[in-house]
Amino acid sequence: MKTKTLSQRRKILVVLKGYPRLSETFIAQELRGLEKAGFNLTLISMRRPTDKKRHPVHDEIRARVVYLPEYLHEEPIRVLKGLMASFRKPGIKALWKRFFKDLARDLSRNRFRRLGQAMVLAREWPDNGEWLHAHFIHTPASVTEYTSILTGVPWTCSAHAKDIWTSPDWELHEKLGSARWTVTCTRSGYEHMRTLTPRKEAVHLSYHGLDLARFGHFGGKRSQRDGSDPADPAFILSVGRAVEKKGYDTLLKALSLLPGDLNWRFEHIGGGDNLSKLKVLAADLNLADRITWKGALAQEDVLDHYRRADVFALACRIASNGDRDGLPNVLVEASSQRVPCISTSVSGVPELLVDGENGMVVPPDDPAAFAVALEEMIRHPALRSRLGNAAEKRVREHFDHEASIDQLGRLFADEWQKAS
C-alpha cells in the first residue's frame, strides 16, 4: 500500500499541548489510529500530565513521549543549550525575523516561551524526526512553526475549536501560509480558515469520528422511565469539563425550570475550574439533592454511564473570549450508544444532530428552550428510542474514525511523494 510504504520513511514529531489528557481522547484515538496504519510517531508535549487517570487508548499508544520545559525558568540549562545551538541552525535569521514580527503584534511572555521551547526541540531533535505535526493551531502550532523555520523540516497541523476561534486572524493567516496543509474537524472552522488564506486547497475538513471498536453497538434495553415515578426518576447525563463554553449554568437553570411533577436525576462526569461555582449554583436553585458530581472518569466508566442514561445533555455556547466547541466528541460517543442527545446550534453540533431526526437542537444560552426539550425527552420513551436509534445509525455511517485516519494518511503520503 502506497500510504503505508511512504509512512515508514518518515518519523513524525507530533507536538501536543499536553499528554496524556482525559479530555482529548479524540487526539489519542487519532495517534493510535496512525500507529496502526504504520506511521512512526514521537510525541512532543509542552506540558506534563495533570490528570490522575488514563484512558485505555493511552496505554496502547507505543510512541515515546518527550516533555519540553513547561516554563523556561524551570529548566534554564536546557533552554540555554537550545538557544546556543540555535545559532548554528540554517533558519536562525528567518526565525528571529518571524519572531520579532510576531512579538510586535503579541508582546507576551507566552511568545518567548514558545520560542524557547522551539529552540529546545530543535537542539534535542528526538528520534531523528523528519516531519513536524501540531495538534491545535494556537500555541502548539507556534512551537511547531518556529521549529520548522529553524530546522527547515516541513510541518502540518490539525486545528480543532478553541485554537481557531481564540487566535487572531493575522496569526492564523501566517500559519496557514506556512504549514504544508491543515485539517480541522468542523465545517464552520474549515470555512473560517479558508477565508484567511489564499492557499484554500491546503485546508481540509476531516471529522475525528469515533473508534467504533471501543464503542460497539449496545443491544440492551433502554428504560421506559417517563418521569412519573419518584422511586425511578429519569437519568439525565452530561460529560464535559466545567468551563464556560460547555454551558453548564444554562443546563442547571433548565433543570430548575422542569415541572414539579417530573422526576429526574442528573449526573455530571468531568473536572474543570468551574465545578465549585456550579455546585453553588445548583444549591441556590434547590437542585443539589438531585445531582451527582462524579469528577473525571476513565473511558470504560463513561461508556457504562452512556448505556444507563435516558438523555444526554450538553448546552454548548460561545464563551466570552470567543472559545467554543468544535463537534464535542461526547455527543458522538453518546449517540453511538443510542442515547438521545440534546444540545445547541453552536459550531459543529448541527453537523451531527438534526433537530427532531436524531436528537434535539436548541439555541445556546436559552434555559427555557432547553427545559422544553428535556421535558419532551423525559416524558416520551418512544421518542427517545426513535431519536437514539437514528443517532447511532448516523454515527456508524458517517463518523467512523477510520475514514479520518485514511484521509490523514493520504495527505501525508501526497506531501512525502512530492518530496521524494
N, C-alpha and C positions, 0 to 999 in steps of 0.2 A: 504494500500500500504506500503510495507516494507520501502522504502526510506523515505516516509513521517513520518512513525512511529518513525524511528530512528532519523530523523531530529529534532523531537520535544524533544529529550533527550539531545541535545547539544546546548548550547549558543555559537555562533561563534563570536569571536572578529576579525573583518576584518581591517587589518592595511593598510592604504592608504597614499600616499604621500601628497595629498591634497584633500579636499572635501568641496563643490562640484566644479567640473571643467567642463567648457563647452567643452573642447577638449577631454574629456574622457567619452563620452556618452556610449561607449561600456561597461565601468565598471558600470555606473549607471543602464544601461539596465540589466546587469547580476545580480546586487544586487536586483533589483525589481523582476526579474525572480525567484531568490532563495527565496525571501519572499513569493511570490505567490505559490511556491512549498512547503511551510510550514517551511522553515528554519528561525531560530530565530537569528537575527544579531544585533550586536552593532558595529558601525563604529568608528575606531580609526584613526584620521587624524593627520599627522605630521606637517601639515601647515594649516593655516586659509585660507579661500577662498579669491581670488583676483578678480575674475570675477564679474561684476556688474549684469549680467543676470543669469538666471537659465533655464534649460530645464524643460518641464512639468514632465518628469520622476523623477526629483529630488523631486518634491512636492508629488509624490506618494509613495516614499520610507518612511516607517514608522520607520526605525531603528534610535535609538538615536545616536548622534554624540558626541564624546569626543575628544577634541583637546589637544594634547601633547604640551609641551613647544617647540616652533619652534626653539628658540635659548636658550640654557641653562641659560645664564646670565640674560635673561628677567624674569625668574621665579626661582630665586635662592632658595627660601624656599621650593618650591615644589620639586626641584631637590635634595636638601639636605635631605629632608624626604625620598625620594626614595633611595638615597644612604645608609642612616642609616638602612632603613628597609631591604635592600638587604642582609645585613649580617645575617639576620635570615632566609633567604630563603634556601631551600635544595640544590640548584645548584650554590651557590655563588663561591665555589672553582673552579668548572668546568668553570663558566663564566669568572673568572679572567684569567684562563689558556688560554681559547679560545681568549679572548680579546687581551692579550699581544702577542699571536701568530699572530693575525690579524694585530696588531699595528706594529709589526716588518716588515710586508710587505706593510703596508699602514699607514705611520706616518702622520696623518692629524687631523685637528680639527673635521672634519666630523665623524671620527671614535669615538671620545669622545662624540660627540653629540648623536650618535646612542646608545651608552652605557647608557648615561644619560636618554634618552627617554625610553629605555627599563626598567630601574630601576623605573622610574615614573609609567609606565604602570603596572609593576609587583606589586608595592605597592598599587596603587589605584584600580586595578583589577575590572573594571566596570561590573556590572550586573552578577557577578559570572560566568565569561566566562569559558567554558570547552574545547574550541578549539581555535587555532590561525590560521588565514589565511592571507597571504600577497598578495597584488596586486603589482607586479613588484619585480623582483628578485635582484634589487640593494639595495638602502637604505631602503625601507620598509621591505624587507626581512631581512636586518641586524637587525633592531629593533625587528622584529618578532622572529628571531632565538635566539637573545640574551635573549629575554623574555622567550622563550621556555626552554632554558638551565637553566635559573634562577629558573623557577617555576616548570619545569617538565611537563608542558602542551604541548601536541603534536602540530605540525604546518604543514601547507601545503602552496602551493604557486601557483599563476598564474603569469607566465612570459610573456612578450609581445614583445618588439622590442628593443628600446634603451637600456633597462636594461640588455638585453642579450649581445648585441654587444659592449657595453662600459664597461662591467665588466671584470676584469681579469679572466683568466681560473682557477687560483687557488681558487678564491673566489666562482665561480660557482661550482667547484668540491666540496668544503666544504658544500655549501648549499644544493646541490643536494643529498649529502650523509646524510644530517641531516633531511630534510623535508620528511614527510611520502610519499608524491607524489607532482609532479609539472606538471602543464599543460601549454601549450603555443599555440599560435594561428596561427603559420605558420610552414610549413614543414621544411623550412630552419632553423628556430630556434630550432625546435624539433630535427632535425638530429644533429645540432651542440651540443646541450646539452647532447645528448646520447653519444657523443664521450668523454665527460668529466666525466662520472660516470660509475662504474661497475653496478650500480643499474638501468639498462636500462629500466626494467619493471616499474619503478616508474616515468618515464617521459611519458607524454601523449600529443597527438595532439588534440586540441579542438578549432575549429573555433568559433569566437564570434557569427557570424551570425547577423541577423537583426530582430528586433521586427516587424514582418510584419503587426501587428495590427496598428502600428504607421505609417507604410509606405505602405499603401494599394495601390492596383492597380490603376494606373492613366489611365483612359479611354478617356481623352481628346485628341483632335487632335494636332499633332505636326506640327510646321510650315514647309512651303516649301521654306524657305529662302535659297538662293544659293549664297549669297554674291554679287549679281549683282545690287541690288537696294540700292543706298546711303540713301534713306529715310527709309529703313527697313533692317538694317545690321544684319548679323548672330550674335547670342548671345552665346558667349563663357563664361563658368562659371568655377570657381575653389573655393574650400572650403578647408582651411587649415591654420595652423599657419605660419607666415612669419619667418621661421627658415631655416637653411642651407639645411637640409635633404629633404625639400619639393621642392627644385629646382626652385624656382620662378624666379631667374635670368635667368635660362635656358629657362623658358617659355616666359619671356619677350623678350629675344633675338629671340626666334622662331617667336613670333608675329611680330617682326620688319622685319623678312625675308619674310613675306607673300607678294604676288604680289600686286602692287599698285592698280589694278583694283578690288581687293577683298574687299568688305565692311563688316566690323565686329565691334563688341564692346565686351569688356571684363569686367567682374565683379568679384571681389575677396571678399570673406567673410572670416573673421578671424582676430585675432590680431597677436602679435608676435614682437619680438625685432627688426627684420629686415625691418619692414614696411617702415620706413623713408628712408632707403637705397634703397629699391625697388622703391619708388616714385621718387627718384633722378634718378635712372637708367631709369625708364620709360620716364622721361623728356628728358634725354640725348639721348634716342632712338626715340624721337619725337612721343611718344605713349600716352602722358598724356591726350590728349583730347578724347581718345577712351576708357579710363579705369576709372572705378568707384571702389574706395576702400571703402567697406561698414563696415569694422570692424566686431566684433563679433555679431552674431545674434542668437536669440532663435530658437529652432528646427522647430517650425511651420513656421517661416520665411524662413529658409533654404529649407524646403520642397517646399514652393511656388516657390523659385528660381529654384529648380530642374525641376519643372513642366513647367517652361517657357523657360528653356535653350535649345539650339540646340546641344551644345557639352559641355562635362565636361572634363577638362584638369588638370592633376596633374603630374608634371615632377620629380617624386621621384628620389633621389640619395643617395649614401653612403656619409655621411659627413666626413670631415677631421679627426674627432675624432672617426670614426667608427660607429657613430649613423646612424640609418636608420629606415624607417617604417617597420612594420610587414606587415599586409594587411590593408591599410588605410580604415577605416570604411566608409569614404565619398564615396569611389568608389563603395562599396556595396550599400549605400543609393542611389546614383545617378543611378546605374544600376537598382535598384528596380522600378525606375520611368521612365524607358525606355529611359534614356538619354545615348547616346553612349559615351563611355569614351576613352580618350587617356591617356596612362600612360607609365611607363618604366618597364624594366625587372629586377626590384630590389625586393629582398625578396619575399614576398608572393603575389605580384601583379599578376604574371602569374598563380597563383593558382585560381584566379578569372577570369581574362581576357585572352582569347586566341586570338592572333592576327588574324584579319580577320574573326573571327567567332562571337564574341560577344563584340568586341572592337578593339582598336589598341594599340599595344605594341611596343615601340621603345627603342633603347639603352639609358641609362642615359647620361646626360651631352652632348647631341647631339642636339643643336638647329636646325640644318638643317633638321635632320630626323623628329624632332617634327613638324617643319613647313610643311613638305610634308604631314604628317598625318592630320594636321589641315586643310590644303587646300583641301585635298581629302574629308574630312568630310563636310566641308562647301559647297563645290560645288555640292555635291550629296545627296540631301534629301532622296532619296530612299535607299542609303547605310546607312544613319543614322537610318532610320526606321528599316531596317533589323538587324543591329547590336544592336539597342536598344531593340527590341523585344526579341532577343536571350539573351541579358544580363539579362533582367527581368526574363526570364524563368530559367536561371541558378541560379539566386539568390533565387527564390521561391522554387526551387527543392533541393538546396544544402546548402543554407546559412540561414536557419530558426533558430533563436537563441534558440528555444525550444529544439532543439537537443543538443545544448551545455549545457543547464540547466539540461536536463535529464542525460547527461554524468557526470556532476559535482555531481549531486545528488547521482548517483551510486558510484562514487569514495568516497564521504563522507560516504555513508552508509556502504560500504565494510570495511572501516577502523574502523568505530564505532562498526560494528558487531564483528570484531576481538577483540576489547577491552571489549566487553560485557561479 
